[in-house]
Amino acid sequence: MDLKDFKTIETIKFSDTKKFKYLNEDASKLLYLDSPAIEVFRDYKTTAALVTSSDTVASDIKKKMKLANKDVILVINSEDRVTGIIDLHYLEGVALQKLAQDSGTNIKDLTAEEIKLDIAKVRMIHYDMLEDAKIGHIIKTLLKDNRHQILIYEDDENGNPFIRGYFALSYIKRKLGLEVYLSHQKDGVASISKVVMN
């Protein structure tokens, strides 16, 4: 069909009103929680991984993440191997301030090596587990583990694991429109728990 084959739909104006209500029901939230988890997956096959070397300072890492609009950055060594991760929530949180204070270092001078979450401590899920996973499953897992991110790994043709991508709580909040209910992107896991579980 060509556009000429379609009819226009009659529109109207409410000339005597200055404001309007809009549909804002919990059902729409539940619909999104039931959506496939893959919809909020940051896949390195479709978007390049954000990486930094271990000697990069915190202020440069934060700038790089904000410019790229990414929630997670991988810390790599000289052999291009991932040794840890840093998430934006941590960079903007009080834990980093405490680390700087305890070490007697200016917060912007801390290096990626000093502030990363070691790769051995990062929570991971195999990519195959996502086949039937819903967004609600991912949120519940993040809440249970009190995490802001989960890495997803896959195996190459030789059976060696590699990082395929990640889920980030802050990105999921944006995609579900939970910023409407939460006061701030920096709100912690406890805040989103109250919204989603109620």
N, C-alpha and C positions, 0 to 999 in steps of 0.2 A: 504494500500500500504506500502511496505517496502522501505527503502531508496534506495535500488538497482534499484527500478523501476523509479526513477527520473533521468533525464538527467542533466548534468552540462550545465551552460550557458557560452558561450564564453566571455572571458574578454580581454581587451586590455590595453596597456600602452601608454601614451603620453610622449615619450622619449625626445621631444624637448621643453618641457615647465617646468617652475620653479614655476609657481603659477597658480591658477585656481579661477574662479568666482563660487559663489554658489547662488542658488535661495533664494532670500530674499525679498519677496513681501508682501504688506500689507494684501493681501487675506488670508495669513496663520494666521495673527493675528485675523482677523475677524472670521475665523473658530473656533479658540480657544475661543473667546468671546461668540460664539454661542453654545459652549459645555455645557453639564449639570453642574450646579453649584456643584452638589454632588461630582464631580471629584476633587474639591479643598477644600472640607469640611474636617476639622480635627475632625473626629468622635471618641468620647470616647468609643464607642462600639468596635472599632478596634485598638485603641491606647490609652494607659492609660493617664488620665488627669495628668498634672504636677501641684502639689500643694505645698504650703509653709505656715508655720505658721506666724502669724502677727508680731512676734518678730524677724524674720529672717532679717539680714542686707542686704542692696542693693547689696553689692559686692558678697555675697553668692548666692543671687537670680540670678544675672546675670550669674555666673559660672554654676549654675544648669541648666539654660535655654539653654546656649550655649552647654553644654554637652549633653543635651537631644534633641538638635536641634528643640526646640519649640519656638513659637512666643508669646505665652500667658501662664501665670501661674495664677492659682486660689489661692487667699488668704483665708485660712480657720481658723475658731476659734476652741476652745477646744471641741466643740460639732460636729466637722467635717462638719460645715455649711459654705458655701461660703459667705464671707462678701465683697469681691471685687476682682478685677483682676489687673494684671500688665502686660503690653506688652513690648516686647524687644525694640521696637522703642522708647518708653518713657524712658526706662532705659538708652538708648544711646543718648537721645536728650538733648536739651538746657533747656527744662522746668524743668527737674530734677536738673540741675546745679543751676538754679534760686531758686528753692525750698530750696536747701542746703544753698545757700548764704543768703537767707532771714531768715532762721532759725538759722544761725550761726553754722551749723553742717557740718562735713565732709561728702561728698556725699556717701562714702562707708559705713558710719555708720547710715544712715537713715534706718528705719525699714520698713517692708512691710506695716505695719499699717499706716505709715506716707506717703507712696508714692502710695498706691493703689488707683484705681478708684473705688469708692464705688459702690456696686452692684446695688443700686437704680438708679445710673446714667449710667449704662451700657446699650447699645442698644441691643435688642434681637429680634429674629424672631422665630416663632413656626416652628418646624420641618416639619409639614404638608405643609407649604408654599414652601418648596423646591422641591416639586414633579415636577413642570414644570419650575422651575427657571433655568436661564442660568448664566454662569459666568459673563456675561455683566451686568445682573441685580444686582448681588452682588457688582461689582465694582462701578456701578452707585450709589447704596445705600450708600456705604462707602464714596464716593466723596460728595454726597449730605449732609451727616451728618458730614463730615470732621472727619471721624473716621479711625482708623487703624485696628479695629477688630469689629466683631459682634458676640455675643453669640447666639447659637441656643438652644432652650429649647423644652422639650417634656413633656407630662403628664404621670405619672405612672398610675397603675391600679385603684388607688383611686382618680385620677384627680388632684394630686399634681404635680406642675411643678418641673422639675429638668433640669440641664444643660446637654445637649447631646453632645455638641462640639462647634466649632467656625469656623469662616472664618477670616483669617488674611491677610491684604493687602500685607505684605512682602512675605508670602507663595504663594499667587496668582501671584505676580510678577515673582517669580522664576518659577512657573509652566507654565506661558505664555511666558517665555523667555524674559520678559521685561527688564531684567538686561542689555541686549544688548543695549537698547535704553536709559536706565536711568544710570546715572553715578555711583550711589551708592545705596546700600540697605537702607540707612538711609534717602534717599530722601523722602520728605513729600508727602502728598496727592495731593498738587498742581502739582508736577512734573508728577505723573502718569496721572493726569487729562489731561495735555497737550498732552501726548502720545496717550491715549485711545480715547479722544474726537476728535482728528484731523484725 
